[in-house]
Amino acid sequence: MDNLILALGWAGLYGPMALGAIGSIIGCALAGQAACGALLETETGHGRYVGVVAMPSSQTIYGIVVMFSLNRTVTLDNAPGLFAVGMLAGLALLISAIRQGHCCASAINVSKIKPEIFGMSIAPVAIVEGFAVFAFIFALVISAGIPA
């Protein structure tokens, strides 16, 4: 049983980065597919589509920082805390990156038809990013209370 608890602690260390990266991969792929279609249908504004595609990648960066903040020797005392904080933060980053990719794809699809609303179409992307930042910041704060 002790080995399982320790293994879960290790999973909690790596979880935020891995889950954030998986979400970023999916989110960027969703937005990238929309951008490829928009490139074929528009004559200008291609640079902004490429920029929007990269927006879900920030969750990977947040995951890396959380992983480093959790990095310590895994013991039976701290493994449950590491698992809980790491995996829950990673899950939040995973879901937010995927949903942000959907918002990016929608923004690309709308702005190819009506380019003048590009700025407004990015607002949902920023809102989803805000929730990822909440998960990121609170994981950092809570990680300080996990025994070293």
N, C-alpha and C positions, 0 to 999 in steps of 0.2 A: 504494500500500500504506500509506503514511503517513496518508493521509486515513481509511482504514478503521480503523487503530489509534486515531486521534484520535476517530473517531465511536464506537468501542466504549468509549473512556474516558468520553465524554459519556453514553453509555447507562448506564455504571456509576454515574455521579453521580445520575441520575434514577431508576434501577432500583429502589432500595430503597423509595422513596416510592410509585412507581407500582404495583409488584408487591404491596406491603403493602396499598395501597388496593383493588386488585382482589380480593385475598383477603378483606379486610374486607367488601367489598360482597357477595361470595358467602356468607361466613359469617353475616353479619347477615341476609341474605335467607333462608338456610336456617332459622335460629333464628326469624325473624319469621313464617315460614309455620307453624311449630309453635305459636308463641304465638297466632296468629290462630285456629287450631283449638282451642287450650285456652281462649281467651276465650269461645268458643261453648259449651264443655262444662262450665265451672265458674262458680260464683256469686261467689267471692271469690278473693283472691290475685292479681289482675290486675297489680298494680304490679310484683311480682317477675318476672313473665314479661317485661314490657317491659324491666326492668333486665338480664335475662339476654340478651336480644336484642342489646344494645349491646356485650356483652363482646368479640366479635371485632374491634371497631373499634380496639382498642389497637395492633394491628399497623401501622395507618396512622401512628400517632404515633411508634412506634419507627422506621418507615421515614423519616419526616421528619427525625428527629434524626440518623440515619445519613447521610442525604443532606447535611445541613448539616456534619457532621463530615468528609465527603469533599470538600466544596466547596473547590476550588482551581483554578488555571489548569491546563487539561489539556495535557500535553506528551507527546512520544513516550516520555519516561522514566517518567512516572507513569500513563499510560493503561492499560497492562495490569493494574496493581495496582488502579486505580479500578474497572475492569471486573470483575475477579475478586471483590473484596470487595463491591462494590455489588450485583452480580447474584446472587451466592451468598446474601448476607444477604436480598436481596429475595425470592429463591426460598423461603428458609426461612420468611420472614414470610407469603408467599402461602399456602404449604401449611399452616402452623400456623393461620392465620385460617380457612381452609376447614374444617379438621378440628375446630377449636374450635367452629365453627358447628354441626357435626354433634353434638358433645358437648352443646352448649347445647340443641339440639332434643331430644336424648334426655332431658336433665334436665327440660325442660318437659313432655314426654310422660309421664315417670314421676311427676312431682310433681302432675300434675293428677289422677292416680288415687290417689296416696298422698301427700298434702301434707306429712306429717310427715317424709318423707325428702328434702325439698328440699335441705337443707344438704349431706347426703351426696352427693346427685346432682350437685352442683356440683364435687366433687373432681376428676373427669376434666377439667373445663374449666380448673381451676387448673393441673393437670399440663401440659396442652398450652401454657398461657400461659407456664409456666416454660421450656419449650424455646424459645419466641419470645424470651424475655428473654435466654437464653444466646446466641442468634444476635445479638441486639441488642448486648449488652455486648462480645462478642468482636469484632464488626465495629468498634465504637468503639476498642477497644484496638489492633487491627491497623491501623486507618486512620491512627493516629499514625505508623506506620512508612513510610507512602507518601510519597515525595518531594513537596515543595510546588511 
